[in-house]
């Protein structure tokens, strides 16, 4: 497929030096605009020869630390501080971002579950295909900024995946450490269709984050995203400067299938431990109350392993199958 064949076109020239602001344009005919299009903001900083970093926010549309950090970064004018190329897309799943929803309102698809995408598919599939065919091949380093959205809350961490390629694994872990989040985590996931796996399969240095949640932001989580973005680009050798770290070293965490606690009942969630608490295996962590009647005793939930409460279900009403908590294992800092 030639570049002219893809339904998405870019208004910026990826080979041109300088700072360019523009759009990815995807034609989208709809009831209120027969010849309309979806215009996704994009900015590129390019100065001479060097690595390329592709940075994205709002892979899920209700996660905001990434977009805030990237819209702020887009205001930079100090091109002389760059060596190489940075491509920023503050809102990767722009229709979902505009709607404030996790998945796209146009096709109800989760962008982070449909990679590598489909060039002749629905809007979200076409967007994923453009990343797979056009943007990821240009990148050496990839950073995808996430938080918990409206339904989850996380301790702030940077993450990479356990990979079969030791050299790539080492590069990803080094970039994750450079991000300098309060926590860092190596994940082993088998979820299909993730942007993460597409980038890793293509040999990229990939780092993701979870920087909070609740479908909102806080000054602390925004500051972490901004600092981590700079650190990531400094580590990549694209941005001048020194890495900025907290006085407290980043705490390493591990996860496995025992880390996840899923609701097997629906009702009113009563948490018994808080985000960041250390718990022991078998410790009471929550109750779920039946809301249809008062005579039924609540269902108790217990920690399946010892560790740190890394994530929690945020809404007080919970359904069967929802992730109730994630308990990560603390790793000794070396």
Protein Blocks (a to p, Z undefined) as FASTA:
>chain_A
ZZklpmbdcfbdfkbgcjdddddddddddfklmkgccddddddddehjaddddddehkbf
kbcklmmmmmmmmmpcblmlpgcjddddfblblmlmmnopabdfklopafklmcgbjfkl
cfklmmmmmmmmmmmmmpmbdcddddebjmbccdddddddddfblklmmmmmmmmmmnop
abdcddddfbehiaklmmmmnopacddddebehhiacfklmmmmmmmmmmmmmmnomagc
dddddfbacddddddfklpccdfbecddddfbdehiacdehiafbdcddfkbmkbccddd
ddfbgcddfbdcfblbdcehiafbdcddddddZZ
